[in-house]
Amino acid sequence: MKWVTTCKETTELASRAMDARLSFGERLALRIHLAICTNCSRFARQIEDMRKALRMDATDDAGAGLSEAARQRIETELQNKLDR
């Protein structure tokens, strides 16, 4: 892995870092580029923010946003469609 990456390579590394652990060289290259490129730094922050916003804690019913009655209606409707 080269130490100085292009913006395209950096965005790919930042995206991959969300799902898997990067090698030492990849992490270093990512950090170096993010330190000098404001656009890629912004991109990395935005995908991290999106990931946090979309992450739903199954134990936190308030975060899910649906009442128990609404969940039951959805479950019943889905089951009816599956039974057809």
C-alpha positions as CSV (number, residue, x, y, z in Angstrom):
1,M,0.0,0.0,0.0
2,K,1.4,3.4,-0.9
3,W,1.5,6.0,1.8
4,V,0.0,8.8,-0.2
5,T,-3.4,8.0,-1.7
6,T,-5.7,9.7,-4.1
7,C,-9.1,11.0,-3.0
8,K,-10.8,8.1,-4.7
9,E,-8.6,5.5,-2.9
10,T,-9.1,7.3,0.4
11,T,-12.9,7.3,0.1
12,E,-12.7,3.6,-0.7
13,L,-10.5,3.0,2.4
14,A,-12.8,5.1,4.6
15,S,-15.9,3.1,3.4
16,R,-14.1,-0.2,3.9
17,A,-12.9,0.9,7.4
18,M,-16.6,1.0,8.4
19,D,-17.0,-2.8,7.8
20,A,-13.6,-4.3,8.3
21,R,-10.3,-3.6,10.0
22,L,-7.7,-2.1,7.6
23,S,-4.1,-3.1,7.6
24,F,-1.6,-0.9,9.4
25,G,-0.4,0.6,6.1
26,E,-4.0,1.3,4.9
27,R,-4.9,2.9,8.2
28,L,-1.7,5.0,8.1
29,A,-2.4,6.1,4.5
30,L,-6.0,6.9,5.4
31,R,-4.9,9.1,8.3
32,I,-2.2,10.9,6.3
33,H,-4.6,11.8,3.6
34,L,-7.4,12.8,6.0
35,A,-4.9,15.1,7.7
36,I,-4.3,17.1,4.5
37,C,-7.5,16.8,2.6
38,T,-10.5,18.7,4.0
39,N,-13.0,17.2,1.4
40,C,-12.1,13.6,2.3
41,S,-12.1,14.4,6.0
42,R,-15.6,15.8,5.5
43,F,-16.6,12.6,3.6
44,A,-15.2,10.4,6.4
45,R,-17.1,12.3,9.1
46,Q,-20.3,12.2,7.0
47,I,-20.3,8.5,6.6
48,E,-19.5,8.0,10.3
49,D,-22.4,10.3,11.1
50,M,-24.8,8.4,8.8
51,R,-23.7,5.1,10.3
52,K,-24.4,6.4,13.8
53,A,-27.8,7.9,12.8
54,L,-28.8,4.6,11.1
55,R,-27.6,2.4,13.9
56,M,-30.6,1.2,15.9
57,D,-30.2,-0.3,19.3
58,A,-32.7,-3.2,19.6
59,T,-33.0,-2.6,23.4
60,D,-34.0,1.0,23.0
61,D,-37.7,1.1,22.0
62,A,-37.8,4.9,22.1
63,G,-35.2,5.1,19.4
64,A,-37.1,2.8,17.1
65,G,-40.0,5.2,16.9
66,L,-42.9,2.7,16.7
67,S,-45.4,2.0,19.3
68,E,-46.2,-1.6,20.2
69,A,-49.6,-1.3,18.6
70,A,-48.0,-0.1,15.3
71,R,-45.5,-2.9,15.4
72,Q,-48.3,-5.4,15.9
73,R,-50.3,-4.0,13.0
74,I,-47.2,-4.3,10.7
75,E,-46.4,-7.8,11.9
76,T,-50.0,-8.9,11.3
77,E,-50.1,-7.3,7.8
78,L,-46.8,-8.9,6.8
79,Q,-48.0,-12.3,8.0
80,N,-51.2,-11.9,6.1
81,K,-49.3,-11.2,2.9
82,L,-47.0,-14.2,3.5
83,D,-49.9,-16.5,4.0
84,R,-51.5,-15.7,0.6
